[in-house]
Amino acid sequence: MGIFQAVKQGFCKSFKLGGVIGIFLFFNLIIGLLSLPLTDPANAGNPVMLWASVGMSLIFFVIFVFLQGGAMGIVKDEMKTGVINLGKFLSYGAKYYLRILGLLLLYILIAIGVVLILALISAGVLLLGDNVFTRSIVAVIVTITAVVSITLLIYPIYTIVVDDMGPIAAFRRGILVAWRNFARTLGVFMLMLLISVGISLLIGFIAGLATVPMGEMGGRIVLAVVNAVVQSYIPLVMMISLMSFYMSLTSSLDEQKPCECCSEPKE
């Protein structure tokens, strides 16, 4: 599967997964509307609102992990059999919950370690002299490290679902697949990222213009709804694209049913 074909697959199959989009839309709408008081400039510096924001973030994170497992299970079924059964969403969410949570906690530990190492390297470079040249070196090191890290860590979460593995085994296998196909994996990710940013900016600009005559609160509500729609659709498209590409790289895509709306033959 090529890079553009993977992206095309994401948009194509997303139309068949409207039920999953609806679940995420409901969740994101609740988050957006409940967050309105917390993001109100009038409440800036209010300690009660600060703690409420932290508490809500933790609750939403716990729920989000569950929703990710459910969504990826449904997407995997569609990829392999062409069957979409939303009735399995809850069971998939429960099945993969602890594995995905464990993987995300592992990611957090890795991120902390990488940040500490980069801080030490940056400090060492800047000891040679704090000037434009050394700052440029630090910026290059940080950028390359971030790009390599993100690319290598893309697949493990899909490995958990597609190959039914635990977090450690999925971590190893996912990194191995990404390393062996680094340039292509980076290409798919960057293309999806550019498309996502472009769509978000365009829709945000249009929504911003439309909310000008609505007043502050009305505009904020409309923008919250628009953001919920975008955040429900784009991540699903990215999920489908990356899972499709991962399955093609691991020789599992031959079990996939052809994309009916795009009339694509099997690989």
Contacts in CASP RR format, 6 or more apart in sequence:
PFRMAT RR
TARGET T0000
AUTHOR 0000-0000-0000
METHOD contacts of the structure
MODEL  1
MGIFQAVKQGFCKSFKLGGVIGIFLFFNLIIGLLSLPLTDPANAGNPVML
WASVGMSLIFFVIFVFLQGGAMGIVKDEMKTGVINLGKFLSYGAKYYLRI
LGLLLLYILIAIGVVLILALISAGVLLLGDNVFTRSIVAVIVTITAVVSI
TLLIYPIYTIVVDDMGPIAAFRRGILVAWRNFARTLGVFMLMLLISVGIS
LLIGFIAGLATVPMGEMGGRIVLAVVNAVVQSYIPLVMMISLMSFYMSLT
SSLDEQKPCECCSEPKE
1 9 0 8 1.000
1 244 0 8 1.000
1 245 0 8 1.000
1 248 0 8 1.000
1 249 0 8 1.000
1 253 0 8 1.000
1 267 0 8 1.000
2 184 0 8 1.000
2 245 0 8 1.000
2 248 0 8 1.000
3 184 0 8 1.000
3 187 0 8 1.000
3 188 0 8 1.000
3 191 0 8 1.000
3 245 0 8 1.000
4 191 0 8 1.000
5 264 0 8 1.000
6 188 0 8 1.000
6 241 0 8 1.000
6 242 0 8 1.000
6 244 0 8 1.000
6 245 0 8 1.000
6 248 0 8 1.000
7 188 0 8 1.000
7 191 0 8 1.000
7 192 0 8 1.000
7 195 0 8 1.000
7 241 0 8 1.000
8 262 0 8 1.000
8 264 0 8 1.000
9 240 0 8 1.000
9 241 0 8 1.000
9 244 0 8 1.000
9 259 0 8 1.000
9 262 0 8 1.000
9 264 0 8 1.000
10 237 0 8 1.000
10 238 0 8 1.000
10 240 0 8 1.000
10 241 0 8 1.000
10 244 0 8 1.000
11 237 0 8 1.000
12 259 0 8 1.000
12 261 0 8 1.000
12 262 0 8 1.000
12 264 0 8 1.000
13 75 0 8 1.000
13 78 0 8 1.000
13 79 0 8 1.000
13 240 0 8 1.000
13 244 0 8 1.000
13 259 0 8 1.000
13 261 0 8 1.000
14 21 0 8 1.000
14 233 0 8 1.000
14 236 0 8 1.000
14 237 0 8 1.000
14 240 0 8 1.000
15 261 0 8 1.000
16 78 0 8 1.000
16 84 0 8 1.000
16 260 0 8 1.000
16 261 0 8 1.000
17 74 0 8 1.000
17 75 0 8 1.000
17 78 0 8 1.000
17 84 0 8 1.000
17 236 0 8 1.000
17 240 0 8 1.000
19 86 0 8 1.000
20 71 0 8 1.000
20 74 0 8 1.000
20 75 0 8 1.000
20 86 0 8 1.000
20 89 0 8 1.000
20 236 0 8 1.000
21 232 0 8 1.000
21 233 0 8 1.000
21 236 0 8 1.000
22 232 0 8 1.000
23 67 0 8 1.000
23 71 0 8 1.000
23 86 0 8 1.000
23 89 0 8 1.000
24 67 0 8 1.000
24 71 0 8 1.000
24 231 0 8 1.000
24 232 0 8 1.000
24 235 0 8 1.000
24 236 0 8 1.000
25 228 0 8 1.000
25 229 0 8 1.000
25 232 0 8 1.000
27 63 0 8 1.000
27 64 0 8 1.000
27 67 0 8 1.000
27 232 0 8 1.000
28 227 0 8 1.000
28 228 0 8 1.000
28 229 0 8 1.000
28 231 0 8 1.000
28 232 0 8 1.000
29 224 0 8 1.000
29 225 0 8 1.000
29 228 0 8 1.000
31 56 0 8 1.000
31 60 0 8 1.000
31 228 0 8 1.000
32 224 0 8 1.000
32 227 0 8 1.000
32 228 0 8 1.000
33 221 0 8 1.000
33 224 0 8 1.000
34 56 0 8 1.000
35 53 0 8 1.000
35 56 0 8 1.000
35 224 0 8 1.000
36 220 0 8 1.000
36 221 0 8 1.000
36 224 0 8 1.000
37 43 0 8 1.000
37 49 0 8 1.000
38 49 0 8 1.000
38 52 0 8 1.000
38 53 0 8 1.000
38 56 0 8 1.000
39 220 0 8 1.000
43 49 0 8 1.000
65 97 0 8 1.000
65 100 0 8 1.000
65 101 0 8 1.000
65 104 0 8 1.000
66 93 0 8 1.000
66 94 0 8 1.000
66 97 0 8 1.000
67 93 0 8 1.000
68 93 0 8 1.000
68 96 0 8 1.000
68 100 0 8 1.000
68 157 0 8 1.000
69 92 0 8 1.000
69 93 0 8 1.000
69 95 0 8 1.000
69 96 0 8 1.000
69 97 0 8 1.000
69 100 0 8 1.000
69 161 0 8 1.000
70 88 0 8 1.000
70 89 0 8 1.000
70 90 0 8 1.000
70 92 0 8 1.000
70 93 0 8 1.000
70 96 0 8 1.000
71 89 0 8 1.000
71 236 0 8 1.000
71 239 0 8 1.000
72 92 0 8 1.000
72 96 0 8 1.000
72 157 0 8 1.000
72 158 0 8 1.000
72 161 0 8 1.000
72 239 0 8 1.000
72 243 0 8 1.000
73 88 0 8 1.000
73 92 0 8 1.000
73 93 0 8 1.000
73 96 0 8 1.000
73 161 0 8 1.000
74 84 0 8 1.000
74 85 0 8 1.000
74 86 0 8 1.000
74 88 0 8 1.000
74 89 0 8 1.000
74 92 0 8 1.000
75 236 0 8 1.000
75 239 0 8 1.000
75 240 0 8 1.000
75 243 0 8 1.000
76 161 0 8 1.000
76 162 0 8 1.000
76 243 0 8 1.000
77 83 0 8 1.000
77 84 0 8 1.000
77 85 0 8 1.000
77 88 0 8 1.000
78 84 0 8 1.000
78 257 0 8 1.000
79 240 0 8 1.000
79 243 0 8 1.000
79 244 0 8 1.000
79 247 0 8 1.000
79 253 0 8 1.000
79 256 0 8 1.000
79 257 0 8 1.000
80 252 0 8 1.000
80 255 0 8 1.000
80 256 0 8 1.000
80 257 0 8 1.000
81 255 0 8 1.000
81 257 0 8 1.000
82 256 0 8 1.000
82 257 0 8 1.000
92 161 0 8 1.000
96 160 0 8 1.000
96 161 0 8 1.000
99 160 0 8 1.000
99 165 0 8 1.000
99 166 0 8 1.000
99 167 0 8 1.000
99 170 0 8 1.000
100 157 0 8 1.000
100 160 0 8 1.000
100 167 0 8 1.000
102 167 0 8 1.000
103 156 0 8 1.000
103 157 0 8 1.000
103 160 0 8 1.000
103 167 0 8 1.000
103 170 0 8 1.000
103 171 0 8 1.000
106 167 0 8 1.000
106 168 0 8 1.000
106 171 0 8 1.000
107 153 0 8 1.000
110 149 0 8 1.000
110 153 0 8 1.000
114 145 0 8 1.000
114 149 0 8 1.000
118 141 0 8 1.000
118 142 0 8 1.000
118 145 0 8 1.000
121 138 0 8 1.000
121 141 0 8 1.000
122 138 0 8 1.000
122 141 0 8 1.000
122 142 0 8 1.000
125 134 0 8 1.000
125 137 0 8 1.000
125 138 0 8 1.000
125 141 0 8 1.000
126 134 0 8 1.000
126 135 0 8 1.000
126 138 0 8 1.000
128 134 0 8 1.000
147 186 0 8 1.000
150 189 0 8 1.000
151 178 0 8 1.000
151 182 0 8 1.000
151 185 0 8 1.000
151 186 0 8 1.000
151 189 0 8 1.000
152 175 0 8 1.000
152 178 0 8 1.000
152 179 0 8 1.000
152 182 0 8 1.000
153 175 0 8 1.000
153 178 0 8 1.000
154 178 0 8 1.000
154 185 0 8 1.000
154 189 0 8 1.000
154 242 0 8 1.000
155 173 0 8 1.000
155 174 0 8 1.000
155 175 0 8 1.000
155 177 0 8 1.000
155 178 0 8 1.000
155 185 0 8 1.000
155 242 0 8 1.000
155 246 0 8 1.000
156 167 0 8 1.000
156 170 0 8 1.000
156 171 0 8 1.000
156 173 0 8 1.000
156 174 0 8 1.000
156 175 0 8 1.000
157 170 0 8 1.000
158 174 0 8 1.000
158 242 0 8 1.000
158 243 0 8 1.000
158 246 0 8 1.000
159 165 0 8 1.000
159 169 0 8 1.000
159 170 0 8 1.000
159 171 0 8 1.000
159 173 0 8 1.000
159 174 0 8 1.000
159 177 0 8 1.000
159 246 0 8 1.000
160 166 0 8 1.000
160 167 0 8 1.000
160 170 0 8 1.000
161 243 0 8 1.000
162 243 0 8 1.000
162 246 0 8 1.000
162 247 0 8 1.000
162 250 0 8 1.000
162 252 0 8 1.000
163 170 0 8 1.000
163 173 0 8 1.000
163 250 0 8 1.000
165 173 0 8 1.000
174 246 0 8 1.000
177 246 0 8 1.000
177 249 0 8 1.000
177 250 0 8 1.000
178 185 0 8 1.000
180 249 0 8 1.000
181 249 0 8 1.000
184 245 0 8 1.000
184 249 0 8 1.000
185 245 0 8 1.000
188 241 0 8 1.000
188 242 0 8 1.000
188 245 0 8 1.000
189 242 0 8 1.000
192 237 0 8 1.000
192 238 0 8 1.000
192 241 0 8 1.000
192 242 0 8 1.000
196 234 0 8 1.000
196 237 0 8 1.000
196 238 0 8 1.000
199 230 0 8 1.000
199 234 0 8 1.000
200 230 0 8 1.000
200 234 0 8 1.000
203 226 0 8 1.000
203 230 0 8 1.000
204 223 0 8 1.000
204 226 0 8 1.000
204 230 0 8 1.000
207 222 0 8 1.000
207 223 0 8 1.000
207 226 0 8 1.000
208 219 0 8 1.000
208 223 0 8 1.000
210 222 0 8 1.000
211 218 0 8 1.000
211 219 0 8 1.000
211 222 0 8 1.000
211 223 0 8 1.000
214 222 0 8 1.000
244 253 0 8 1.000
244 256 0 8 1.000
247 253 0 8 1.000
247 256 0 8 1.000
248 267 0 8 1.000
253 266 0 8 1.000
253 267 0 8 1.000
254 266 0 8 1.000
254 267 0 8 1.000
256 266 0 8 1.000
256 267 0 8 1.000
258 264 0 8 1.000
258 265 0 8 1.000
258 266 0 8 1.000
END
